[in-house]
Amino acid sequence: MAVYDIYISGAKHSVTANPTDQLSSLRGKLGKVSDNYGFVYFDEFTKKKTILQDRSLENKPISSIVFNKNVIIMSVVKGGKTDLFGSKVDWFKDRQFGIRVIKNTADPAAVASNKGKFDPIMLTDVEPSNQTANVFYQRVVICQKGTVIQFNMSSWGAAGFGYSIKSDKDTICDSLYICFGDKQNRIGNGSLRRYEKSQNTIVVDSTQSQDIGVSDIIHYQKITAKSWRLRGYKQNGKIYATDQQALEAIAPSAVFDSATGALTIITSITKTISGFFEGIFGGRSTVATKSVLKVGAIGFDHPGPGGGEFIPGGGIESGTAMRGGTGGGTFGSISDIVEDDKNTTVQGSVLFYFLVFESADAANQVINALNTPQSRLLN
């Protein structure tokens, strides 16, 4: 006999059972609390945590879906709630531009406020565990309510690059610049911890806490960040100028093999292109391979939503950026700016949405889910 810690949308339930017992037997021991939930396993083919939607397959042994340390995950598949599945990333990127959201670790007041809060979670290709829920996002940032954040940006630039970060209803910054000085035509990096027009830090809160009307929620929740070429400027009496263009296309290429059903993503196409990724995304160049699901590949049709990460959705609310306390540093100044049109000629543009957890308990459920290692393939 063994004691299994079963996390049902992140809430822990302990059950004693034999590893050889069927999943249906385990469901019976859980009782009604499991009625709207499906077991989650790690699919070795797709390399994702995946929901076992077909209950006829619950004749499999408990040992076939156990994560390390006798952990079992269940995710909501019916009713009025949903969990989220997605692929966890460190950066959102588009063409020559990348952006990352992290906790503000520079301002003392922000550090104190962030104590005990988890780091923002960045997910791509987010889908609901409950297939009746209409919750699909290409990119999401999930924070604990009240987290003070900063944005890290990386972009190709000529004399430098300009950038903006804003929602439909609020502007965090409209035109700020990273200047390259004498080292031009390259990748540059910068960070932002405050609003451009005020000395306020950037806090992620729930739209409900801000009394934002239902019809306006998406306009506060949705954030667009982009960069564009800075071609010339004057600073400290010296003029810097260059009109060099970036590579036309540095997004990863993809090759689909119809025979094997594999989609290969190549990120290090040339030395120049891989250099871009080295500059932005982690100091290394890689060739990453990602597989697409082949119907029937593991004995049954598409097993339902799956992703590198599973996020309990019970305590999630729509989020928005808002002004916090004083902080965030100061900006320098330049003049005689020559730049590309930031509305029509950009290096890249990234759209993402904020979600928040309303309570520390809900956030703890997220940590429970994220800390579960992989299980074996269901067989």
N, C-alpha and C positions, 0 to 999 in steps of 0.2 A: 504494500500500500504506500501511497505517496500523497503529500499535501500539495495541491495545486493552487496557485494564486491566479484567480481568473479576473481579468480587468474588463468589465462590461462598460463600454464607453468611458474607460478610465477609472471607474469605481471598482474597488477591490472586493472580491468575494473569495473566501478560502473553502475548498472542498477536498475531501479525502477520497481517493479512488485508486484503482489499479491501472498501471500504464497500458495494459492490454484491454481495458474496458473500452467499449465503443463510445464514440462521441455522443450518440443518442442517449446513452446511459448517464453521461455527465450532464447533459441538458436536463434530464429528468431530476437529477439531484439538485440542480439550480432552481427548478420550479418556474413559476410564472415570470420571474424577473428576467428570464432569458427568451421569452416568447417572441419579442420583436428583434432579436439579435442573431447574427450569424457568426460562426467561428472564422478567425483570421489565421492564415498560415503564410509562410514565406515561399513564394513560387520560385523554384530554382531556374525555371525557364525564362521568366520575365524579370527575375531579380527584384521582385516587389512583394510587399505585404499585400495579400489578396483575400477577399472575402469568399468563403465557401457558401455560395448561394443555394446550391442544390442539397436539400436535406436528405435526399436518398443516399448521399455519400457519407452520411454520418454513421455508417456502419464501420468506418475506419477506426483504428485504435487511437486513444488519446495521445499516445506517444508520437503519432505522425504529425501533429501540429504544435507540439510543445516548443516554446521558445526556451532559451537557456534559463536555468534556475527555476524550473517548473512553472514558468509563466505561460498563461493562455490568454489570448485576446479575443473579445467578442465585440462586434460593431453593429450598430443599429441598421436594420434593413427594411423595417416596416414602421407604420405609425406616422406621427407628426414631427419626428425629430430626424436629424441626420448627423453623422460624423463626416470628416473630410479626409480624403486620401490625396496625396500629392508627392512630388519629388522635391526633396530638400536640397537647396542650393545655397551657395555663399554669395553669389552675385546674380543680378538680373542684367542681361546684356542684349544689345541690339547694334549690329554693325560695329562701328568704332567706339561705342559708348557702353560703359558699364556702371551700375550703381549698387551700393550695398547699404543696408540699414542695420545699425548696431546700437548698443546702449552708449549714451554719452558717458565717457570715462574720464573726461578732462575737467569739467566744472565741478568743484567740491559739493555744491548743493545738489547737482544732478546725481553724483555718485551716492550721496546719502539717500536720496529719494529712490534710487534704483536698487538699493540694498535688498537682497532676497528675491528680486524679480528675475525671471529667466531671460536669456538673450532673445531678441526678436527672431522669429522663425520665418524664413523665406521659402515659399513653396511655389513650384510651377505645375501647370497641368492639373489643377485641383478639381476633383469631382466628388460628388456626394456618395456616401455609403448606401443611403436609401435612394433607390432609383426613381422614386416618385418625387424627390425633392429637386427643384430647379435651381441648383447651386453649382455653377461652373465658373471657374476663374482661370485665366491663363497665368496670372501671377498674384500672389497674396503675401502680405507681411502680417504675421500674427504676433501681437504683443500682449503683455499683461497690462491691464488698465493703469494709466498713470506713468508708464515708462517714458523717461526722458531719452530721446534718441539723437543720433547724428547720422548724416548721410556721408558715405565715402563715394567719390566719383573717380572714374578713370576714363580718359578719352584721348584719341589722337587730336593733335592740334598743330597749327602752323606756327604763328608767333605765340600761340597759346590756344585756349578754347574758352568759350562762354558757356554758361549752363543756367537752366531754370528748373525749378521744382514747384509745382502748384496743383491745386485741385480746381474744379470749376468755380468754386465759391471763395477760395482763399489762396493767396500767393505767399509761399514761403520765401522764394526768391524769384525775381523776374530776369535779372541780368547780372550775374556775377562772373568773375573771370579768373582763370588760372594762367598766369603769364610765365613764359619760358625764358625770358631774357635772351642771352646769347646762344643758348642750347635749344634751337628751334626744330620744327618738323619731326615730332616724336610723340610718344605716349606721355601724358602727364597725369598726376593724381592730385586730388584735393579733398577736403572734408568741410562739412557745414554743420554747425551746432546751434545756429540761431536764425531768426528771421532777418531778412535783408533790411527791412525798413524799421525794425525795432530791436532793442537789445534783449529780446526774449528767447529763451531756449525753446526747443521743439518737444512737445509732449503729445503722446498718443492717448486719446481718451475715447470713450464710447459716444456714439452720436446720441444715444438716449440720454446720457448725462448732460449733454449740451442742449437738450430740448430741440433737436433738429427734427423738423417735420418729415413724415414718411416720404413725401414726394421729393424732398431735397437730400435724403440720405446719400444716395449714390453720388451726388455732385460734391459732397464733402469727403466721401470715402475713397473715391477714385483719384489717384495721384498720377500726374504725368511729369516725367523728368526727361530732359534732353540736353544735348550739347551741340555746339556749332563752332566753326573755325573762327578764331581771332587772327586776322591777317596783319594787323599793325596797331601800334599804340605808342604813346610817349610816357616815359616815367623817369623822374629825376633828371629831366632835361635831355634825355637820350631817346631817339626814335628807334623802335624795333619793327621790322617789316619783312614779310615773306608771303608769297602767294602759292606755296606748294600745296598740291592736293594730296589727300590720303589715298590709300588703295581703294579702288572702286568697290570691291567686295571681299570682306574678310570673315563673313559669317561661315560657320562650318558647312562643308559639302556633305552630301549624303548619297550612299549607293545602296540600292535595294536589290537583294538577291531573291528573285521569285522562286527559285528552287528550294532554298532553305528557309525563306521567310524572315531573313535577318536584315536589319537596317543598320548599316555601318556609318557612324558619324566621324568624319575626319576633321580634326581641328588643326593639325600641324601640316598644312598643305605645302607651304614653302617656308624658308627660313624667315622671310620678312613677316609672313602671317603668323607663324608660331611665335615670333618675337612680340607681336601684339598681345597674344594670350599670356605670354610670360610676364609682360609688363602689368597686365591687369589681374589675371585670375590665378594667383597663387605661386608665381615664381617658377612655373614649369610649363613645358609644352607636352601635350599628351595626344595620343590617338585613342579616342574613346569609342567603345562599341556598345550599341544599344539594340536590343532585340525587340521586334514587334510580335505580338501574340499570334500564333497560328491556331485557327479554330480546331479544337479536338487534340491539340498537341499534348495535353496531359490527361487525356481520357474523357474530357467533357468540354462543352462549349465555353465561351468566354465566362470566366468565373466571377465576374462582377468587378466593381471598382478595385483598383489596386494602385499603390504608390510606394515610393521609398519610405514615406512616413505616414502614420495614421494619427489624426488629431481628433480627440473627443470633441464633439460639437455642442454638447448640452449647455455649456456656459459661454458660448461665443456670441458676441454682439458685433454689429458693424462699428468700425472705428474711424477716427479722423485725427488729423494733426491739429494742434491748437497751441496757443502761446503759453509758455510756462514762466518761470521766474527769470530774473536777470542773469545773464551769462552769455557764453558763446564766443567770446573773443572780439576782436576788432578787424576791420577790413582796411587794406591799403587803398591807394587811389592811382588811377591812370587817366590819361586824356588822349585826345585825338584818335579815338578808337575807329578802326576799320575792321569790319567783320562781315561774315556771311549773313544773309537774311535768316533770322532764327525761326521764322515761321515756314520757310520753304526749302531751306538748304541746311539740313542738320547732319551731324555725324552719327546720330542715333537717337532714338526716342523710345522710352520705356514707360508703359502704363501698368500700374499695379493698384491693389486695393488693400486697405487696412482692415483688420479684424482684431478684436480685443477679447480677453477673458475678463468677465465682470468681477471675479473674486479670486482670492488666493487659493481657495479650495479647487476651483475649476482649473486654475493654472497648475496645481499639483497633479491633477489628473493627466494633464498634458505631459508632464515630466515622467509620470508612470508609463505612459504609452511610448514616449520617445526613448526611454531607457531599456525597453525590451529588445534583446538581441534577436537574431534571425532564428527561425525554426527550420526543420528539415522539410523537404518536399513532401506534400501529401501523396501517399502511395498505398 
